[in-house]
Amino acid sequence: MICILNHDLTLLDLSAAFDTVDQSTFMAVLERRFGISDGALAWIADYLHGRSQVVCVSNSDSGDMSLRYGIPQGSVLGPRFFIQY
């Protein structure tokens, strides 16, 4: 998102916001606020859980780190999930 105020350019990067979503809290929001349950809730949980990341620098990697927070940004569902959160 770009906002121009008084001829100055202000940039707002929301990509890091996707990394702050607590997955267990998000699942509770989907169930309580939106009434998603059973198979649909299990499908979303399966989509979010079990993700990991690895940092690679100069042919060395950090090993797998399990992710408890965050929603995938490169998906169609990512922005929608973030808005609902």
Buried (B, 14 or more C-beta within 10 A) or exposed (E): EEEEEEEEEEEEEEEEBBEEBEBEEBBEBBBEEEEBEEEEBEEBBEBBEEBEEEEEEEEEEEEEEEBEEBBBBEEEEBEEBBEBB
